[in-house]
Amino acid sequence: MYESVVPEAIRMLVLGSAEPSFYGAPAELKREIHAALRRLFAVWQEWGARYLGSFDDDLLMVGMPRARKHHFTIIYEVESLEMAGAMMNLFRTEVEGVLLNGYVRFEAMLGRGFFPADEAAGAA
């Protein structure tokens, strides 16, 4: 029998970037895309994903990222691989009338908290 190394609290790092279609979209469509993203993130939390934080490196970058594939990251705690898969699949469906995968690219990585940092922060 094997010993599971999967933690009870799985961390999900969502890596994202706007696509050229987003940058070329009219202002009204960009507002609709932002509204759809807010709804999508709300649905994830309704499903039980726990939002831990985000990071957007656009302070010193303008336009579509080229040196890196992504310009923002979001961290959640999720209950399972199945939940993570369902969260990512939501991008492939219409949210608030917008098919987000036409405007935003998302990838995810699963792991666990880095225990020395979590312990130092009192989060372990």
Secondary structure, DSSP 8 states (H G I E B T S, - for coil): -------SSEEEEEEEEE-HHHHTS-HHHHHHHHHHHHHHHHHHHHTT-EEEEEEE-GGG--SS-SSSS-SEEEEEEES-HHHHHHHHHGGGSEETTEEGGGTEEEEEEEE---HHHHHHTT--
